[in-house]
């Protein structure tokens, strides 16, 4: 019956920052792959409410409504997560902590490391291929990168290879909730004038290798040499922001957060928290029941017949809808 706390960020996190200091300070260790959960910390004693503290056993002070409001703010911001390991020992005002077995579809985290050989990843991704030699298939692991998929364009001038889930599986609600996606990916060869291609990686409803109707993604499109942060709404490019980050062939994290303030795009090398490189206001994003999309990554040739490849190491999806369904 322990109450566990998890850091969802890449740096040590002090519980309750922004409110009155907790009677017993709690610092949560960082997540290795934010926003996935970091190591569990048992905070059952430190988070007891003021009315049931037990001085005889060294538990003094207790938390007030103001303390729980600060913890709830961290939870809503996607900085921390809580979980009871069994039946709750006590109630917490202003902070809702789900018990095991609680029926809730408000929070969903999916991590696919593409270790499966019988299907495309554990989630059974749908390949988007066209042209002679185009393929999406497992690729031998390298040090530090287990489970790699190779998306290869083949040898036609418009050859393509991509990954997608159901293209209308996610709706962004700009009023509440937060949606995040992170890919680890690398390229094998940069595009040139004679061997041109584009890459989109993030969210999209595209199923044919075009830009799609609705989407929010990173885009590399030669002759530009930097990554762009792109939003597509109803078949129109509503925003295309230069990230200032040069396209390279090494492994990189591509992370996108969507919340009521808009979209924030993050990039960075392996092993560190990616840095924000662009943002798009909420008014320029696809949202609502007519503007749907799903996880998506694609490479498509535009000129030349030499094969080019996009390598994908993992995909992390975090849907925090802030409501029970």
N, C-alpha and C positions, 0 to 999 in steps of 0.2 A: 504494500500500500504506500509506496514511495511516490512523491511528487518529483518528477524529473524536469530539468530545464536544459534546453539545447540552444547554443549559439548558432545563428544562421549566417553570420558574417565571417570575413577572413581575418579579423583582429580580435583580441581579447575584449570581452564585453562586460561592463558593470551592470548588474541587474538594477532596474529602477532609476536609471539616469533620467533626469528631467523632473523628478519628484523629490520628496524628502528622503534623505539617506536611509537605507534599510538598517535596522538595529544591528544586524550582523551583515557586513559587506560580503557580497557574492560576486566573484569574477568568473565568467564562463570562458573556457578555452575556445579558441577559434575553430571554425569549420575548415576542413581540408579542401572541400569543394563547395564553396558557397554558391547558392543558398541552401545546399543540403545541410542536414543537421550535423553539428559538431558533436564531440564526446558528451555523454550524459553527465549531468551533475545533480546529485540528490540534494534538493532544497526543501525537503519536508519540514525540517525544524525552522529554517530561516524564513519561511513564508507562512508560518502559522498566523492566524488573525489575532488581534489584541485580546480578544475575550477568552482564549483558551490556552494562553501561555502557561508554562509549568516551571515556576522558579525553583522548585525542589530538584529538578533535573537540569538546571542550568539554562533553561529557555526563558529569556526575559524580553520585555519590550513588546514584541508582536507587531503585526502590520495593521495599519489603519486604512480607511477608504482611499486616502491620498496615495498611499504606497501602492495599493492595487491598481489605481487609475494609471500610475506611471508604468507599472508592469503591463497593463492592458495596452497602453500606447506603444510600447516596444513590440508587443505581439502584433498589433494592427499594422505597424510599420514594416513587418517582415524581418525584424532583427533577432527575434527569439521565439522559441516554441516551448510549450509545456505539455506534460502528459502524466496522468496517474497510471501507475503500473497495475493497479487493481482498484477496488472500491475506494472512493475518496474518503480521506480521514476527516476532512473539515471543508466547510464552504468558504469561498473567497468572494467578497463583494467587489464589483466592478471588474472582475477578471473571470472569464469563462474558461475552464480547463476541462477538456473532454476526458471521459473515462474510457478504458478499453471496452469495445462492444457498443459504444454510443453510435447511434445511427446518424451519420452526418456525411454529406457529400460536399461540404464547404471547402475542404482542403485536400488537395491531391498532389502528390509528388511522384514523378516517374523518372527513373534513371536507366538508360539503356547503354550498356558498354559494348554491344555488338559482339558478344562472345559465342552466340549460337551459330552453328554451321548448317542446320536444317532449314532455317528461315532467315529473313533479314532482321537480325536482332531479336531480343526477347519479345518485342511488341509486334512483330510481324509486319514490318514496314512494306509499303507498296513501291516497287521500283518505277522510275520514269525513264525509259530508254527508247532510243530511236536511232537507226543508222547501223551500218555494218560494223560489227565489233564493239558496239556500245554495251556496257554491262555494269551491274552493281553486284559486287561479290566480296566475300571475306578476303583479307590481305594479311600476310604474315605479320605478327606482332613485332614491335621493336622495343628496346629497353625503355620501360616506363609507360608504354602505350599498349596495353593488352586490348584485344578486340578491335580491330580496324576494318572498316569497309572502304573499298576502292570504287569510286564512281568514275568510269572511264568513258570518254565521248565516242570512241571508235574512229573510223577513217572516212567519214563523210563530212561535207562542209557544214552541215546543220546537225551533226550528231549530238546527242545529249545523254546524260545520265543523272538521275536524281533520286531522292528519297522523299516520301511523304506519308502522312497518315490521312485519315479522312479529311478532305479539304474543306469541309464545313463543320468541323467538330468543335470549334471554339468561337465564342462570342465575347468581345470585350465590352464590358459595361463601364462607362466612364464615371458612373455615380459612386459605385462601391467596388471593392475588390482589387486584387493585384494579380497579374499574369506575368510569368517570367519564363524565359527559355535560354539555355546556354548550350552551344556546340563547341567542341574541340575539333579543329579541322586544319588541314594544310594543303598546299598546292604542290604539284611536281615541277611545273615549268610556267613562267610568266607568259602572258599573251604578247604577241607581236603583230605588226601590221599584216604580215602574210599568214599568221596562225592566230587568229583572233577568237576570243571566247568571252562569255560573261559567267559570273557566279552570283547566285542569290542564296542567302542562308539566314533563316529565321522563321517567320510565319508567312504563309501564303495559301491561297486557294487554287494555285496554278496546278494543272494536271497535264499540260502540253508543252512545257518548256518556254512559254512566253512570260511576260511580266505578270500575268494574272489580273484578276479584277480587284481583289482586296488582299492586302498584305503589309507586313512591317518587317523589314529585313535589312541585312548588310548586302551591299552590291559592289561587285568589281566588274567594270565594263571598259575594256580598252577602247580608246587611247588614254583614258584617265589612269593615273598611276596610284591614286589613293582609294581607300574604301569609302563608300558613301552610305549614309543612313537614309533609308527610303521608306516612304509610306504611300501605298496605293489605295485609292478609295473610288469605288464604282468605275474601275477601268481607267482612272486618271492618276498620274503621279502627283499627289498632293504636296509632297515634300521630298527633297533630295539634298541632304546636308553633307558637305565634305567633312569627313572625320579628321582630316589632316594626317592620317596614318597611312604610310606607304604600304602597298601590297608587297608581301614577301612570300617565300616558299616554306617558311618554318611553321611549326605548330603554334596555333593561337586559340585563345578563348574568344568566342563571339557571344556576348550576353545582352539580352534585351529585357528591360522591365517596363511593364505597362501598368499605370495606376491612374487615379483621378486627376493627377497633375499632367499626364502626358506620357511620352515614351522616352526612356533614357537608354542609350547605347553604350556598352562597355567593351573594351578590348584589352588583351594583355597576353603575355607569354605564359607558359605553364608554370605552376608552382607559386604564383602570386595572385592577389586579388586584382582582377582587371580594372582599369581606370576608365572613367566616363570620357567618351570622345565626342558625343553628340546628343542632342535632345530634339524632340518634335512636340509641339503643343498638342493638347488633346483635341482641339478643333480640327486638326489635320490628320486625324487617325480614323481608320475604319472602325465603327462601333455600332451597336444595336443589332436587332434581329435580321436585318437585310445584308449586313456586312460581316460575313463569316470567313474563317480561315483555319489552317491547321499547321502543325510542324512541317518544315519544308527545307530542303537543301538541293541545289541543282547546279550543274556545270553544262553549258551548251556552246558548241562551236558556232562561229559566225562567218569565218573565212578559213580556207586551208583544210587539208585532209589529214594532217598529222594528229594522232591521238593525244589528248590531254586528260589529266585526272585530278579529281578532288578526293582527298582522304579524310574520313570522318572517324574520330576515336570514340566519342560519346555524345549523347544528347541528354540534357537534364531539363525537365519541364516541371514548373511549380505553379499550380492554380490555387490561389487563395481568394475564394469567392465571397468570404465573410458573410455567409448565410447558410442555413441548413436547407438541403433540398430533399 
